[in-house]
Amino acid sequence: MTFSGARILVVGGSGALGAEFVRKFKAVGAEVIASARNADTAQRIPIEADLRLILDLEDQQSISRAVDYLKATYDHLDGVVLAAGLVAFGATAETSISNFSRLIQVNCIGQIAVASELGELLDKSERDSKFIAGLSGVVAEKTFPGMAAYTASKTAFSAGLRSLQLELRRKGILVLDARPGHTETGLAGRAIFGTAPAFSTGMTATHVVDRVIEAISEQKTELASSDF
């Protein structure tokens, strides 16, 4: 699969991984639309993006507005990358229902909603290969102490991606579930609650993004943590 001329949406384009996807896809000739939660975080989207879009995954009205805008503005999309996320640390008994709900909403429900609602635009792509790629992470494979809510949200996201793959494959839409291990994105230092444990040095965002793009090119539906 080549990406030159493809129109790709990167959800979470203001984060370390999302920003790297923006730069990588633009470098190979794609048109890139990148989203961020609000106007302030949108300033962190790389200047290479063709369009900056406000999309707050915690707000269904924001999701609907963004989807409606995309459907009204574009006749198709060729790819969607789901690279947004929140993280938190702490024992299950210390995790409030509100924080648990935030993680589930952002890491799973919101992103699956965006992907499924944009299936219509992907279906209209005339390219042989159209795709949805999500990053669920190693926690979808292995449970870690003190990360119950985060693990649950990412495991649910992984299951949602696999379900979308079954639902959309007849339309020729590839759905990739990528599960990288710890990556140096700075996200652990911005946890919505709790303090991150002492992780060993993780992978670079560039390495992870390169592997995911390679997997999309190879039409893979799964990229296990051991594949990174």
C-alpha positions as CSV (number, residue, x, y, z in Angstrom):
1,M,0.0,0.0,0.0
2,T,1.2,3.5,-0.8
3,F,0.0,6.6,1.0
4,S,0.8,9.3,-1.6
5,G,-2.5,11.1,-2.4
6,A,-4.4,9.4,0.5
7,R,-6.6,11.4,2.7
8,I,-6.0,10.4,6.3
9,L,-7.5,11.5,9.6
10,V,-5.3,11.3,12.7
11,V,-7.3,11.4,15.9
12,G,-5.0,12.7,18.7
13,G,-2.7,14.6,16.4
14,S,-1.5,16.8,19.2
15,G,0.1,13.9,21.1
16,A,3.6,12.5,20.6
17,L,2.4,9.5,18.6
18,G,-0.3,11.3,16.7
19,A,2.0,14.2,15.8
20,E,4.5,11.6,14.4
21,F,1.8,10.0,12.3
22,V,1.0,13.5,10.9
23,R,4.6,14.1,9.9
24,K,5.2,10.6,8.5
25,F,2.1,10.6,6.4
26,K,2.7,14.1,5.0
27,A,6.3,13.1,4.2
28,V,5.1,10.4,1.8
29,G,2.5,12.7,0.1
30,A,-0.7,12.1,2.0
31,E,-3.3,14.7,2.9
32,V,-3.6,14.8,6.7
33,I,-6.5,16.0,8.9
34,A,-5.5,16.0,12.5
35,S,-7.7,16.4,15.6
36,A,-7.1,17.6,19.1
37,R,-9.3,18.0,22.2
38,N,-9.6,21.8,22.1
39,A,-8.1,24.9,20.6
40,D,-5.2,25.0,23.0
41,T,-4.1,21.4,22.4
42,A,-4.6,21.9,18.7
43,Q,-1.6,24.3,18.7
44,R,0.5,21.2,19.3
45,I,-0.6,19.5,16.1
46,P,2.4,19.7,13.6
47,I,2.3,22.5,11.1
48,E,2.4,19.9,8.4
49,A,-1.2,19.0,8.9
50,D,-3.5,20.2,6.2
51,L,-6.4,20.8,8.6
52,R,-6.7,21.0,12.4
53,L,-10.0,19.7,13.8
54,I,-11.5,20.0,17.3
55,L,-12.7,16.6,18.5
56,D,-13.2,16.0,22.2
57,L,-13.6,12.3,22.8
58,E,-15.3,12.9,26.2
59,D,-18.1,14.9,24.6
60,Q,-20.5,13.1,22.3
61,Q,-21.7,16.4,20.8
62,S,-18.1,17.2,19.9
63,I,-17.7,13.8,18.3
64,S,-20.9,14.3,16.3
65,R,-20.0,17.8,15.2
66,A,-16.6,16.6,14.0
67,V,-18.0,13.6,12.1
68,D,-20.8,15.8,10.6
69,Y,-18.1,18.3,9.5
70,L,-16.0,15.7,7.8
71,K,-19.0,14.2,6.0
72,A,-20.1,17.6,4.8
73,T,-16.6,18.6,3.7
74,Y,-15.1,15.5,2.2
75,D,-16.5,12.9,-0.2
76,H,-14.3,10.2,1.2
77,L,-11.5,9.3,3.6
78,D,-8.8,6.7,2.9
79,G,-7.6,6.1,6.4
80,V,-8.2,6.8,10.1
81,V,-5.6,6.5,12.8
82,L,-6.8,6.4,16.4
83,A,-3.9,7.7,18.5
84,A,-5.6,9.5,21.3
85,G,-5.5,8.4,25.0
86,L,-5.5,9.0,28.7
87,V,-3.5,7.1,31.3
88,A,-3.9,6.6,35.1
89,F,-2.2,4.7,37.9
90,G,-3.5,3.3,41.1
91,A,-5.2,0.3,42.8
92,T,-8.7,-0.6,41.7
93,A,-10.1,0.3,45.2
94,E,-8.5,3.8,44.8
95,T,-10.0,4.5,41.4
96,S,-13.1,6.6,41.4
97,I,-16.0,5.7,39.1
98,S,-15.7,9.1,37.4
99,N,-12.0,8.5,36.5
100,F,-12.7,4.9,35.4
101,S,-15.4,6.3,33.2
102,R,-13.1,8.9,31.7
103,L,-10.6,6.3,30.7
104,I,-13.2,4.0,29.1
105,Q,-14.8,6.9,27.2
106,V,-11.5,8.3,25.8
107,N,-9.6,5.1,25.3
108,C,-12.4,3.1,23.9
109,I,-15.9,4.4,23.5
110,G,-15.1,7.7,21.9
111,Q,-12.5,6.3,19.4
112,I,-14.6,3.3,18.4
113,A,-17.5,5.7,17.9
114,V,-15.4,7.9,15.6
115,A,-14.2,5.0,13.6
116,S,-17.6,3.4,13.2
117,E,-19.3,6.7,12.2
118,L,-16.7,7.4,9.6
119,G,-17.1,4.0,8.0
120,E,-19.3,5.6,5.4
121,L,-16.5,7.9,4.2
122,L,-14.0,5.1,4.2
123,D,-16.4,3.0,2.2
124,K,-16.5,5.7,-0.5
125,S,-12.7,5.6,-1.0
126,E,-11.8,4.4,-4.4
127,R,-8.4,3.2,-3.3
128,D,-7.8,-0.6,-3.1
129,S,-6.7,-0.3,0.5
130,K,-8.5,1.8,3.1
131,F,-7.8,1.4,6.8
132,I,-8.5,2.1,10.4
133,A,-5.5,1.7,12.7
134,G,-5.8,1.9,16.5
135,L,-3.1,1.6,19.2
136,S,-4.4,-0.4,22.1
137,G,-1.1,-1.3,23.7
138,V,0.6,-4.2,25.5
139,V,-1.9,-3.8,28.4
140,A,-4.5,-5.5,26.1
141,E,-2.3,-8.6,26.3
142,K,-0.9,-8.5,29.8
143,T,-2.3,-7.2,33.1
144,F,-0.2,-5.0,35.3
145,P,-0.8,-4.1,39.0
146,G,-2.0,-0.6,39.7
147,M,-3.3,-0.1,36.2
148,A,-6.7,-1.8,36.4
149,A,-8.8,1.0,34.9
150,Y,-6.3,1.8,32.2
151,T,-5.9,-1.8,31.3
152,A,-9.6,-2.3,31.2
153,S,-10.1,0.6,28.8
154,K,-7.4,-0.5,26.4
155,T,-8.5,-4.1,26.5
156,A,-12.0,-3.0,25.6
157,F,-10.5,-0.8,22.8
158,S,-8.6,-3.9,21.4
159,A,-11.8,-5.9,21.4
160,G,-13.7,-3.1,19.7
161,L,-11.1,-2.9,17.0
162,R,-11.2,-6.7,16.4
163,S,-15.0,-6.5,16.1
164,L,-14.8,-3.6,13.6
165,Q,-12.4,-5.7,11.6
166,L,-15.0,-8.5,11.3
167,E,-17.8,-6.0,10.5
168,L,-15.9,-4.0,7.9
169,R,-13.8,-6.5,6.0
170,R,-16.5,-7.2,3.5
171,K,-16.3,-3.5,2.5
172,G,-12.5,-3.9,2.0
173,I,-11.7,-1.7,5.1
174,L,-8.6,-3.0,7.0
175,V,-8.7,-2.6,10.8
176,L,-5.4,-2.9,12.6
177,D,-5.0,-3.4,16.3
178,A,-1.5,-2.4,17.3
179,R,-0.3,-3.2,20.8
180,P,3.1,-1.5,21.4
181,G,4.8,-1.7,24.8
182,H,5.9,1.3,26.8
183,T,6.8,4.2,24.6
184,E,8.5,7.4,25.5
185,T,5.6,9.8,24.7
186,G,5.5,11.7,28.0
187,L,1.9,10.4,28.6
188,A,2.8,8.6,31.9
189,G,3.8,12.0,33.4
190,R,0.4,13.4,32.5
191,A,-1.7,10.8,34.2
192,I,-5.2,11.9,35.2
193,F,-4.6,10.4,38.6
194,G,-1.8,8.4,40.4
195,T,1.9,8.3,39.8
196,A,3.6,6.2,37.2
197,P,5.9,3.4,38.4
198,A,9.6,3.4,37.4
199,F,9.4,2.2,33.9
200,S,12.5,1.0,32.0
201,T,13.4,3.2,29.0
202,G,10.7,2.7,26.4
203,M,10.6,2.7,22.6
204,T,10.6,6.0,20.7
205,A,7.5,7.3,19.1
206,T,9.2,7.2,15.7
207,H,9.9,3.5,16.0
208,V,6.3,2.7,17.0
209,V,4.8,4.8,14.2
210,D,7.1,3.3,11.6
211,R,6.1,-0.2,12.7
212,V,2.4,0.7,12.6
213,I,2.6,2.3,9.1
214,E,4.6,-0.7,7.9
215,A,1.9,-3.0,9.2
216,I,-0.8,-1.0,7.5
217,S,1.2,-1.2,4.2
218,E,1.4,-5.0,4.6
219,Q,-2.4,-5.2,5.3
220,K,-2.0,-6.7,8.7
221,T,-4.9,-6.7,11.2
222,E,-2.8,-7.3,14.3
223,L,0.6,-6.0,15.5
224,A,1.4,-7.7,18.8
225,S,3.7,-6.2,21.4
226,S,6.3,-8.7,20.4
227,D,6.2,-7.3,16.8
228,F,7.7,-4.1,18.0
